[in-house]
Every structure is written in C-alpha cells, then in structure tokens.
Amino acid sequence: MFGLIGHLTSLQHAQSVARELGYPEYADQGLDFWCSAPPQIVDTIKVTSVTGQTIEGRYVESCFLPEMLATRRIKASTRKIINAMAHAQKHGINITALGGFSSIIFENFNLQQIRQVRNVMLEFERFTTGNTHTAYVICRQLEQAAPLLGIELSKATVAVCGATGDIGSAICRWLDTRTDVAELLLIARNQERLQNLQDELGRGKILALEEALPQADIVIWVASMPRGIEIDPTTLKQPCLLIDGGYPKNLGMKIQHPGVVVLNGGIVEHSLDIEWRIMQIVNMEVPARQLFACFAESMLLEFEKWYTNFSWGRNQITVEKMDQIGQVSVKHGFRPLLV
C-alpha cells in the first residue's frame, strides 16, 4: 500500500476543505487550532495502471499550513511532518510520498535526527520526497511545451529559480546533459550553494531574479516560498514559458499577457481515472486524472514494489535516476501535463 502526506495551501483553504470533508469542528478554527490538530487519513485511493495492475493507497492530511512557516512557527511545522510520517507508518503503509512543504521541512530542519515519535520508531526507507519524478516531469514539460511556443532550446536561455534546491539542481543537471539549452541562469538565495552548483555544471550564470527574468525565454519556478510572488509580465520576453513547480504555486497571480504562457509544473495526467477525492479538494482541473508528480512517485514505487526511499536527501538526484523513474512513469500510463 502507498501513502501520500499532503497539506492545504492556506488557512482559508483548510477551513473550507474541513467543512467539505465532514470535519465541522475544524472549519471555523484559526491558525492556533491547526497548529495542534493531529494528522488524519482522509482518503482511500485506488489506481489502475495501463498494464492492468491495481494498487491501493491512503492520503494523510498533515494539517500543516504554509502560514506556520510564514509566522515562524517552526516547532509546529516540524511536529506536523514527523507526526504525519508516524501516522502513515503506524497504519502499515509501505511507501509514502512527502508532498509539498513536507519534504522541504524534513530536509531544512534536519528531521532525520528524530527517529522516534511516541511509540513509533521511524523507518525512513518507507518514505520518499517524490522529487526525482517531479524534476523529471518538469524537464519533460519544458522539452515538450517550448516547441509549441516556437522556442528553440538550442537558442534558448532558461532561468531556474530555486536552482540549488533538490528539484532545481536536478533540473539543471538534466538540462545540462540531456538538452542543448544555450544558456542557464541560476537563481537562489544561498550564494555558496549557487557557486557549488555552477562549479559542478561547469556552466550557468549566477544572477538575481530581477536581472534574470528579462533575459529568459523559459523560467522554471521551484523555490520553496510560503507565499507567492507577483511579477510584471511586461518585463518578460515574448514568447516566454513560465513553468511553476511550487506548491503552493510560486506565482501569486494568474499572468495574462500576450506571448506569456504559465504552465502548472510538476503535474502529471494519468491515462485512467483514479478513485479518490483529494485532487478535487486541491482544485485540479481534471481531478480524476491529474495529480502532483511527487504523489505519483509513491504510486510508481508501489506498482514496481520498489519499497525504498527512492528520493531522499538534498541534491542526491541523478539524471540516471530521473531516467529510471521516467521509464516506469510512461510504463504505467502517466504523462506530463501540457495545458
């Protein structure tokens, strides 16, 4: 059985979903209440591969909200993730994906130091961040969507915002070795990590966001930001492809500007309907078919019986592992979202 650990995008979103899921006692509560709310299994999932194989899973709502990080409630944030992991393991789930901020919090606050949660000794091999599949899917979205806009990769400048993160660095490695992208622009907060990435790649310009945006034909947003940002679309090239791989989405507004296309990054579409409710709750356009690539990774690991932390640790994703998860993604009927 596979598991998904997720969270909602805001306090307002959480309150509305609580009412919808039949938890009225959560629906009118403020952030303090959500900081103490325990994890819950709120959905049972059934997925059928195009190979005919069927698997079952559970969705664990962590009750983490991005406002907890934005208001520096670090202990509450870390407790949410560790408790959700213990909850998944206690219910016998073989492989569980840490969705959204779950994996970011785990890595940024060194939660691997916490092995025991009450009577549960955490077995980290039961968990995956899902970042390898997410990075693969975003790269495939770039490769497939760019030509549709008339953007030729061999002449294109690609800016990666969040380049030193787990997903961002993997994307940079893929673009460097698997494509003929003309120029890479590397954007992140930590200058030392940026320098290390540039040294590893042997290429790429380190720029501030405001410098990079006007130069980029394609912008990939994979920074971990509790709040979205707004950009002036008139400063962008035309055509320009923006691939927003954040959750919540990094772009705080829906950009509507001639020649500028925003693509939901890190989203896959399955060939067959999935039996679940949760994607409707997070406002997927086609909730029976569309899902986050990180969640799909745990499904793929369950299909293949690869019970291992396939994606784990910062900057450990190789192009070879992206190839490996990409092959089974295609095998079981997943494809990158392009609209």
Secondary structure per residue as TSV (DSSP state, phi and psi in degrees):
chain	resnum	aa	ss	phi	psi
A	1	M	-	360.0	138.6
A	2	F	E	-103.0	159.9
A	3	G	E	-132.8	157.1
A	4	L	E	-129.8	123.3
A	5	I	E	-102.9	120.6
A	6	G	E	-132.8	-178.4
A	7	H	-	-155.3	164.4
A	8	L	-	-94.0	169.8
A	9	T	S	-84.3	-20.1
A	10	S	S	-164.9	168.3
A	11	L	H	-60.6	-44.0
A	12	Q	H	-61.0	-43.5
A	13	H	H	-61.4	-44.7
A	14	A	H	-61.6	-41.4
A	15	Q	H	-63.7	-42.2
A	16	S	H	-69.2	-38.0
A	17	V	H	-69.9	-38.3
A	18	A	H	-57.9	-42.2
A	19	R	H	-64.6	-41.9
A	20	E	H	-66.1	-35.9
A	21	L	H	-85.8	-2.0
A	22	G	T	88.9	29.2
A	23	Y	-	-117.0	67.9
A	24	P	H	-60.6	-26.5
A	25	E	H	-68.3	-17.4
A	26	Y	H	-91.9	-20.0
A	27	A	H	-68.8	-28.6
A	28	D	T	-111.3	14.3
A	29	Q	-	-91.2	152.2
A	30	G	-	-88.9	-171.4
A	31	L	H	-62.9	-36.1
A	32	D	H	-58.6	-41.7
A	33	F	H	-63.4	-44.6
A	34	W	H	-66.5	-27.6
A	35	C	H	-64.3	-26.3
A	36	S	H	-107.0	-4.6
A	37	A	-	-67.6	135.9
A	38	P	-	-79.4	161.5
A	39	P	-	-66.9	152.0
A	40	Q	E	-137.7	140.9
A	41	I	E	-83.2	115.7
A	42	V	E	-116.7	-0.6
A	43	D	E	-153.8	141.6
A	44	T	E	-108.2	135.2
A	45	I	E	-124.5	141.3
A	46	K	E	-129.8	126.6
A	47	V	E	-124.8	132.4
A	48	T	E	-113.6	127.3
A	49	S	-	-77.4	158.6
A	50	V	T	-66.7	-12.5
A	51	T	T	-78.7	-10.9
A	52	G	S	100.2	-10.8
A	53	Q	-	-73.5	140.8
A	54	T	E	-121.7	137.9
A	55	I	E	-129.6	161.9
A	56	E	E	-121.1	152.0
A	57	G	E	-149.6	175.9
A	58	R	E	-131.9	144.1
A	59	Y	E	-103.3	122.5
A	60	V	E	-103.6	115.0
A	61	E	E	-83.6	117.6
A	62	S	-	-77.1	-19.4
A	63	C	-	67.1	13.4
A	64	F	-	-75.3	144.5
A	65	L	-	-131.1	141.3
A	66	P	H	-55.7	-26.7
A	67	E	H	-60.5	-24.9
A	68	M	H	-64.8	-40.7
A	69	L	H	-72.0	-41.8
A	70	A	H	-62.4	-28.0
A	71	T	T	-102.9	16.2
A	72	R	T	63.1	31.9
A	73	R	-	-89.1	72.0
A	74	I	H	-69.6	-43.9
A	75	K	H	-61.6	-41.4
A	76	A	H	-63.2	-42.3
A	77	S	H	-62.6	-47.4
A	78	T	H	-68.3	-37.5
A	79	R	H	-62.6	-38.3
A	80	K	H	-57.2	-47.3
A	81	I	H	-70.9	-46.4
A	82	I	H	-62.1	-42.2
A	83	N	H	-66.1	-37.5
A	84	A	H	-66.8	-39.0
A	85	M	H	-62.7	-45.2
A	86	A	H	-62.5	-38.5
A	87	H	H	-63.1	-44.2
A	88	A	H	-62.9	-46.0
A	89	Q	H	-65.5	-40.3
A	90	K	H	-61.7	-27.3
A	91	H	T	-93.2	15.0
A	92	G	T	74.8	23.2
A	93	I	-	-78.4	128.7
A	94	N	S	-74.5	-43.0
A	95	I	E	-143.7	124.0
A	96	T	E	-125.1	132.6
A	97	A	E	-90.4	135.9
A	98	L	E	-91.7	104.5
A	99	G	-	-89.2	155.2
A	100	G	T	58.3	-127.1
A	101	F	H	-76.2	-8.7
A	102	S	H	-56.4	-49.7
A	103	S	H	-71.4	-34.9
A	104	I	H	-63.9	-45.0
A	105	I	H	-64.0	-43.0
A	106	F	H	-57.3	-45.4
A	107	E	H	-77.6	-45.0
A	108	N	H	-66.4	-29.2
A	109	F	T	-109.9	19.0
A	110	N	T	50.5	49.4
A	111	L	G	-73.1	-7.4
A	112	Q	G	-64.5	-14.9
A	113	Q	G	-72.8	-18.5
A	114	I	-	-96.2	105.9
A	115	R	-	-98.5	-25.0
A	116	Q	E	-120.3	131.1
A	117	V	E	-123.4	104.5
A	118	R	T	52.4	-117.0
A	119	N	T	-97.2	14.2
A	120	V	E	-110.4	122.8
A	121	M	E	-93.1	110.8
A	122	L	-	-64.8	133.0
A	123	E	-	-108.6	99.0
A	124	F	G	-65.5	-19.5
A	125	E	G	-67.6	-10.3
A	126	R	G	-84.7	1.1
A	127	F	E	-128.4	150.2
A	128	T	E	-140.4	146.6
A	129	T	-	-76.8	-22.0
A	130	G	-	77.4	5.8
A	131	N	H	-71.8	-26.1
A	132	T	H	-66.2	-45.8
A	133	H	H	-66.5	-39.3
A	134	T	H	-60.7	-46.3
A	135	A	H	-62.4	-43.6
A	136	Y	H	-58.7	-47.0
A	137	V	H	-64.5	-42.1
A	138	I	H	-63.3	-40.5
A	139	C	H	-63.4	-41.7
A	140	R	H	-67.9	-34.9
A	141	Q	H	-61.7	-43.3
A	142	L	H	-61.4	-48.5
A	143	E	H	-64.1	-34.1
A	144	Q	H	-88.8	-33.3
A	145	A	H	-83.1	-34.7
A	146	A	G	-55.3	-48.7
A	147	P	G	-61.2	-29.0
A	148	L	G	-66.1	-23.8
A	149	L	G	-97.7	3.0
A	150	G	T	79.9	19.0
A	151	I	-	-94.0	118.4
A	152	E	-	-93.1	117.9
A	153	L	G	-60.2	-34.9
A	154	S	G	-66.4	-14.0
A	155	K	G	-116.0	4.7
A	156	A	-	-93.6	148.5
A	157	T	E	-104.6	124.0
A	158	V	E	-112.8	124.7
A	159	A	E	-101.6	131.6
A	160	V	E	-113.7	111.0
A	161	C	E	-93.7	114.6
A	162	G	T	98.2	33.3
A	163	A	T	-64.6	-25.8
A	164	T	T	-92.4	-4.0
A	165	G	S	-71.9	176.1
A	166	D	H	-60.9	-49.1
A	167	I	H	-72.7	-44.7
A	168	G	H	-60.3	-43.7
A	169	S	H	-67.8	-36.1
A	170	A	H	-64.5	-41.6
A	171	I	H	-61.2	-43.0
A	172	C	H	-61.5	-40.8
A	173	R	H	-63.5	-42.9
A	174	W	H	-63.4	-47.5
A	175	L	H	-62.0	-34.3
A	176	D	H	-72.0	-39.1
A	177	T	H	-101.7	-25.4
A	178	R	H	-106.9	-8.7
A	179	T	S	-130.5	170.3
A	180	D	-	-109.3	35.4
A	181	V	-	-52.1	133.2
A	182	A	S	-70.1	-43.7
A	183	E	E	-144.2	138.9
A	184	L	E	-112.7	131.6
A	185	L	E	-111.5	124.7
A	186	L	E	-105.6	122.2
A	187	I	E	-127.5	126.7
A	188	A	-	-166.8	170.3
A	189	R	S	-81.3	-35.7
A	190	N	-	-90.0	110.0
A	191	Q	H	-67.8	-34.1
A	192	E	H	-65.9	-44.1
A	193	R	H	-65.4	-36.9
A	194	L	H	-60.9	-43.2
A	195	Q	H	-64.5	-39.9
A	196	N	H	-64.1	-40.6
A	197	L	H	-66.1	-43.5
A	198	Q	H	-60.7	-40.9
A	199	D	H	-64.1	-41.8
A	200	E	H	-62.7	-45.0
A	201	L	H	-76.0	-28.7
A	202	G	T	71.7	20.4
A	203	R	-	-165.9	177.4
A	204	G	-	100.1	138.0
A	205	K	E	-99.4	133.2
A	206	I	E	-88.9	116.8
A	207	L	-	-136.1	157.4
A	208	A	-	-76.5	156.6
A	209	L	H	-55.6	-46.4
A	210	E	H	-66.6	-25.4
A	211	E	H	-77.8	-37.6
A	212	A	H	-75.6	-40.3
A	213	L	G	-55.3	-46.8
A	214	P	G	-67.0	-16.6
A	215	Q	G	-91.9	-14.0
A	216	A	-	-92.1	135.0
A	217	D	S	-83.8	-30.0
A	218	I	E	-134.4	133.7
A	219	V	E	-122.1	125.1
A	220	I	E	-107.5	123.0
A	221	W	E	-105.8	107.1
A	222	V	-	-134.7	30.9
A	223	A	-	-80.9	148.8
A	224	S	-	-91.1	95.0
A	225	M	-	-122.8	121.3
A	226	P	S	-61.2	-28.6
A	227	R	S	-121.0	146.5
A	228	G	-	-74.4	170.4
A	229	I	B	-122.7	161.4
A	230	E	-	-115.4	139.7
A	231	I	-	-124.0	156.0
A	232	D	-	-86.8	109.5
A	233	P	G	-65.4	-17.8
A	234	T	G	-71.6	-14.7
A	235	T	G	-86.1	-7.7
A	236	L	S	-89.1	157.6
A	237	K	-	-67.4	161.2
A	238	Q	S	-129.2	121.8
A	239	P	S	-76.7	157.9
A	240	C	E	-141.1	132.5
A	241	L	E	-105.8	121.4
A	242	L	E	-108.1	120.6
A	243	I	E	-109.8	109.3
A	244	D	E	-97.5	102.1
A	245	G	-	-97.9	12.0
A	246	G	-	-84.0	160.4
A	247	Y	S	-145.4	112.3
A	248	P	S	-59.3	162.0
A	249	K	-	-60.0	139.0
A	250	N	S	-67.5	-33.7
A	251	L	B	-84.3	115.4
A	252	G	S	-77.1	-2.1
A	253	M	S	-139.4	156.2
A	254	K	-	-86.1	109.6
A	255	I	-	-76.5	123.6
A	256	Q	-	-123.6	101.1
A	257	H	B	-151.4	138.7
A	258	P	T	-55.3	129.6
A	259	G	T	84.0	-6.6
A	260	V	E	-107.1	120.0
A	261	V	E	-116.7	128.0
A	262	V	E	-104.6	125.2
A	263	L	E	-113.7	133.9
A	264	N	E	-68.7	105.9
A	265	G	T	-80.7	151.2
A	266	G	T	71.0	24.6
A	267	I	E	-113.8	136.1
A	268	V	E	-117.0	159.8
A	269	E	E	-118.7	131.5
A	270	H	E	-92.4	150.9
A	271	S	S	-72.3	-23.2
A	272	L	S	-124.5	154.7
A	273	D	-	-63.4	140.9
A	274	I	-	-102.7	135.3
A	275	E	B	-86.3	101.7
A	276	W	-	-168.6	170.4
A	277	R	S	-112.9	-20.0
A	278	I	H	-67.3	-32.7
A	279	M	H	-71.5	-23.9
A	280	Q	H	-67.4	-36.9
A	281	I	H	-67.6	-32.8
A	282	V	T	-95.0	17.1
A	283	N	T	65.9	37.9
A	284	M	-	-68.5	143.6
A	285	E	S	-66.3	-38.7
A	286	V	S	-123.4	80.5
A	287	P	T	-63.8	-22.4
A	288	A	T	-77.7	-15.8
A	289	R	T	-120.2	-29.0
A	290	Q	E	-99.8	144.0
A	291	L	E	-160.8	166.8
A	292	F	E	-71.7	138.8
A	293	A	H	-62.3	-30.9
A	294	C	H	-65.0	-39.2
A	295	F	H	-65.8	-41.3
A	296	A	H	-61.1	-29.6
A	297	E	H	-60.0	-42.4
A	298	S	H	-66.3	-33.0
A	299	M	H	-65.1	-43.2
A	300	L	H	-63.9	-40.5
A	301	L	H	-65.4	-35.5
A	302	E	H	-69.5	-44.2
A	303	F	H	-56.2	-42.3
A	304	E	H	-89.0	-4.8
A	305	K	T	58.3	36.1
A	306	W	-	-91.7	80.2
A	307	Y	-	-83.6	81.6
A	308	T	S	-153.8	155.0
A	309	N	-	-76.7	79.6
A	310	F	S	-56.9	-42.8
A	311	S	S	-113.5	117.3
A	312	W	-	-159.3	136.6
A	313	G	S	84.2	148.9
A	314	R	T	-72.2	134.4
A	315	N	T	57.5	38.5
A	316	Q	-	-104.3	0.8
A	317	I	-	-81.1	125.2
A	318	T	-	-103.8	159.1
A	319	V	H	-62.5	-33.8
A	320	E	H	-64.3	-40.5
A	321	K	H	-70.4	-32.7
A	322	M	H	-63.6	-41.6
A	323	D	H	-59.3	-45.2
A	324	Q	H	-62.5	-48.7
A	325	I	H	-71.7	-31.0
A	326	G	H	-64.2	-38.6
A	327	Q	H	-64.7	-43.1
A	328	V	H	-75.7	-24.5
A	329	S	H	-61.7	-47.9
A	330	V	H	-64.8	-42.8
A	331	K	H	-55.9	-40.2
A	332	H	T	-95.7	4.7
A	333	G	T	97.8	22.0
A	334	F	E	-99.1	145.0
A	335	R	E	-143.3	149.7
A	336	P	E	-63.7	139.1
A	337	L	-	-71.9	132.4
A	338	L	-	-120.6	1.2
A	339	V	-	-127.1	360.0
